[in-house]
Each structure stands twice: as structure tokens, then as C-alpha cells.
Amino acid sequence: MIDIAGEYRLSLPAWIEEELADVPAVVPGREDRMRLVHRLADRTWREGDGGPFAALVAEEDTGRIVSVGVNVVLASDVSSAHAEVLALALAQTAIGGWDLGAEGLPSHELVVNWRPCVQCYGAALWSGVRGLVVAGAGPELEQLTTFDEGPLPDDWAEQFEARGIKVTGDVLRDEAIAVFRGYREAIDAGKVTVYNARGGSD
């Protein structure tokens, strides 16, 4: 008999409960939702769980927070354990279905502290969200963090729009870059592990 693992689990870090203790269930302002994302992104790398990334899913109209996610690649030893993946999966678990855009549901938006990597691009496209809110989309993320975000097409935002997913960019962009700069300082000081895809064959 082949001896293989039969399941794996991804969980939010224990500190999330403490971090969300002062956050109301409804956060009506889009910038306030992004501020929460930045806060979580900064803490997750400082806790050693993964890269400086966080996301949340909220009801677009009300601002009710449905789920949050942070990068837990290092904590879980699972390379796909990105913030968007956790936030989307936990939101789908919360509504009891795989389609966040199903008939009868409120419109949901995914709020992320930068444009998605190539993996999370697909995850967001197929999740059913009706909105994607990002802090930024330029080269600063890869330049500062040294992460390889993958071969995302130049028309990535247009592809979301073509599928009925409205993209809102540059929401608290400078604050996102400040988190990445803090992470870069830790890289330069040898204080963090940068997990990464291989950019080419060895």
C-alpha cells in the first residue's frame, strides 16, 4: 500500500483573535478595510508565519467582514497558503458554498495589500467575488520583497473586469509599500526566510 498523506489543513494563526478583538463586525469604509489588511500583513511576517501579505472578504455594500486571511506559507509548510487563498476559502466556508457570487448572496469583494500573484489571480477569478480592491499593482512589491509573483498577464485587471469583477486600485498604496520596506529591512538583516518559486533552472 502506498503511504501518502490523506489531508492537509490551513489555519489562521492564533494571534489573529487578539488582532481582531477591537475590529467591529462591519467596517463600512474601504480605506478602513485596507488599513486592517495592512495591519495583518505587517504582523504575519513579524510573527514568522509567512510573507507580508493579508486579505479579507467583505460584503461590498455593508462592509460586513466575512473572513480574513494572512500568508502562512512558513507556518503551514504549504506553498499555496497565501492570504487570498485563506480569505476566499474561509469566506466560502462561512457562506456554505463555493460561489461567493451565487444568486441571493450580497456582492462580496476581496481586499488585498497588493495585486494578486499568479496563483491568487486564478483563485480570485473563480471565487465568485464581484470586486477586487488592491493597494497597488506596480513593481515595488517584487523589488522590495524579492518575491517572484509569477507571469501575470499585462491585462490582468481587464480580465477581472471582463468577468464582472470590478477592480479598484491604489487604496492606501503608500501604507502597503511601508510594510514591504519593513520586510525588506528584515531581509537585509537576515531576520526572515524568503520562500520563493525558482526563477529558472539551476
C-alpha positions as CSV (number, residue, x, y, z in Angstrom):
1,M,0.0,0.0,0.0
2,I,1.3,3.5,-0.9
3,D,1.9,5.6,2.2
4,I,0.6,9.1,1.4
5,A,-0.8,12.0,3.3
6,G,-4.6,11.9,3.2
7,E,-5.4,15.5,4.1
8,Y,-3.9,18.9,4.9
9,R,-5.2,21.8,6.9
10,L,-4.6,25.5,6.7
11,S,-5.5,27.6,9.7
12,L,-5.2,31.3,10.7
13,P,-2.5,32.0,13.3
14,A,-3.6,32.1,17.0
15,W,-2.7,35.8,17.2
16,I,-5.5,36.7,14.8
17,E,-8.1,36.6,17.5
18,E,-6.2,39.1,19.5
19,E,-5.6,41.3,16.5
20,L,-9.3,41.4,15.6
21,A,-10.5,41.9,19.1
22,D,-11.1,45.7,18.6
23,V,-12.4,45.3,15.0
24,P,-16.2,45.7,14.6
25,A,-18.1,43.2,12.5
26,V,-18.9,45.9,10.0
27,V,-16.2,48.2,8.6
28,P,-18.0,50.4,6.1
29,G,-15.1,52.4,4.8
30,R,-13.0,50.8,2.1
31,E,-9.8,52.6,3.3
32,D,-10.6,51.3,6.8
33,R,-10.8,47.8,5.5
34,M,-7.5,48.2,3.7
35,R,-5.9,49.6,6.9
36,L,-6.9,46.3,8.6
37,V,-5.3,44.3,5.8
38,H,-2.1,46.3,6.2
39,R,-2.1,45.7,9.9
40,L,-2.5,42.0,9.4
41,A,0.1,41.9,6.7
42,D,2.7,43.6,8.8
43,R,2.1,41.3,11.8
44,T,2.1,38.0,9.9
45,W,5.7,38.3,8.7
46,R,6.8,39.7,12.1
47,E,5.3,36.6,13.7
48,G,7.3,34.4,11.3
49,D,4.2,32.9,9.6
50,G,5.0,33.9,6.0
51,G,5.4,36.8,3.7
52,P,4.0,40.3,4.3
53,F,0.5,39.7,2.8
54,A,-3.0,39.8,4.1
55,A,-6.5,39.8,2.6
56,L,-10.1,40.0,3.6
57,V,-13.5,39.3,2.1
58,A,-16.3,41.8,2.9
59,E,-19.8,42.5,1.7
60,E,-19.4,45.3,-0.7
61,D,-22.5,47.3,0.3
62,T,-22.5,46.9,4.0
63,G,-18.8,46.4,4.8
64,R,-19.5,43.4,6.9
65,I,-16.3,41.4,7.3
66,V,-16.9,37.8,6.2
67,S,-13.3,36.5,6.5
68,V,-9.7,37.4,6.8
69,G,-6.6,35.7,5.6
70,V,-2.8,36.1,6.1
71,N,0.1,34.4,4.5
72,V,1.0,31.2,6.4
73,V,3.4,29.5,4.0
74,L,6.1,29.2,6.6
75,A,3.8,28.2,9.4
76,S,2.0,25.6,7.4
77,D,4.8,24.3,5.1
78,V,2.3,24.7,2.2
79,S,3.5,26.8,-0.7
80,S,-0.1,27.8,-1.7
81,A,-1.1,29.1,1.7
82,H,-1.4,32.6,0.6
83,A,-3.5,35.3,2.2
84,E,-6.1,35.4,-0.6
85,V,-6.4,31.6,-0.7
86,L,-7.2,31.6,3.0
87,A,-9.6,34.6,2.9
88,L,-11.6,33.2,0.0
89,A,-11.7,29.6,1.4
90,L,-12.8,30.8,4.8
91,A,-15.5,33.1,3.2
92,Q,-16.8,30.1,1.2
93,T,-16.9,28.0,4.3
94,A,-18.8,30.8,6.1
95,I,-21.5,31.0,3.4
96,G,-21.6,27.3,3.0
97,G,-20.8,27.2,-0.7
98,W,-18.0,27.5,-3.3
99,D,-19.5,30.5,-5.1
100,L,-19.3,33.9,-3.4
101,G,-21.4,35.4,-6.2
102,A,-24.3,32.9,-6.0
103,E,-27.8,34.1,-6.5
104,G,-29.3,35.5,-3.4
105,L,-26.0,36.5,-1.8
106,P,-24.7,40.0,-1.3
107,S,-21.9,41.1,-3.6
108,H,-18.5,40.3,-2.0
109,E,-15.2,42.0,-2.5
110,L,-11.7,40.8,-1.9
111,V,-9.4,43.4,-0.3
112,V,-5.6,42.7,-0.7
113,N,-2.5,44.6,0.1
114,W,-1.2,44.3,-3.5
115,R,-2.4,42.9,-6.8
116,P,-2.6,39.1,-6.6
117,C,0.3,36.8,-7.6
118,V,-0.4,34.4,-10.5
119,Q,-1.8,31.7,-8.1
120,C,-4.2,34.1,-6.3
121,Y,-5.2,35.7,-9.6
122,G,-6.8,32.4,-10.6
123,A,-8.2,31.8,-7.1
124,A,-9.9,35.3,-7.2
125,L,-11.2,34.9,-10.7
126,W,-13.0,31.7,-9.8
127,S,-14.2,32.6,-6.3
128,G,-17.4,34.5,-7.2
129,V,-16.3,37.8,-5.8
130,R,-17.7,40.9,-7.5
131,G,-14.9,43.3,-6.5
132,L,-11.2,43.3,-6.1
133,V,-9.6,46.1,-4.1
134,V,-5.8,46.4,-4.1
135,A,-3.4,48.8,-2.6
136,G,-1.1,48.8,-5.7
137,A,0.0,46.9,-8.7
138,G,3.4,48.1,-9.7
139,P,6.9,46.5,-9.5
140,E,7.5,47.8,-6.0
141,L,6.3,44.5,-4.4
142,E,8.8,42.3,-6.2
143,Q,11.6,44.9,-5.9
144,L,11.3,45.3,-2.2
145,T,10.3,41.8,-1.1
146,T,12.3,39.8,-3.7
147,F,9.3,37.5,-4.3
148,D,8.6,36.1,-7.7
149,E,4.9,36.8,-8.3
150,G,4.7,34.8,-11.5
151,P,3.9,35.6,-15.1
152,L,0.8,37.6,-14.6
153,P,-0.6,39.0,-17.9
154,D,-0.4,42.7,-18.5
155,D,-4.2,42.8,-18.9
156,W,-4.8,41.1,-15.6
157,A,-7.2,43.9,-14.4
158,E,-9.1,43.9,-17.7
159,Q,-9.6,40.1,-17.4
160,F,-11.2,40.6,-14.0
161,E,-13.5,43.3,-15.4
162,A,-14.4,41.1,-18.3
163,R,-15.7,38.6,-15.8
164,G,-17.8,41.1,-13.9
165,I,-15.2,41.7,-11.2
166,K,-14.6,45.5,-10.6
167,V,-11.0,46.3,-9.8
168,T,-10.3,49.3,-7.5
169,G,-6.6,50.2,-7.2
170,D,-4.3,52.4,-5.3
171,V,-6.1,52.2,-2.0
172,L,-3.6,53.3,0.7
173,R,-0.7,52.4,-1.6
174,D,2.0,54.2,0.4
175,E,1.0,52.2,3.5
176,A,1.4,49.0,1.6
177,I,4.9,50.0,0.5
178,A,5.8,50.9,4.1
179,V,5.0,47.3,5.1
180,F,7.1,45.9,2.3
181,R,10.0,48.3,3.2
182,G,9.9,47.0,6.8
183,Y,10.0,43.4,5.5
184,R,13.0,44.3,3.2
185,E,14.9,45.7,6.2
186,A,14.4,42.3,7.9
187,I,15.6,40.5,4.7
188,D,18.8,42.6,4.6
189,A,19.4,41.9,8.3
190,G,18.9,38.2,7.7
191,K,15.9,38.0,10.1
192,V,13.3,36.4,7.7
193,T,13.1,33.4,5.4
194,V,12.1,34.4,1.9
195,Y,10.4,31.4,0.4
196,N,10.2,31.7,-3.3
197,A,9.5,30.0,-6.6
198,R,12.6,29.2,-8.7
199,G,13.1,31.9,-11.4
200,G,14.9,29.4,-13.6
201,S,16.6,26.0,-13.7
202,D,19.8,25.5,-11.7
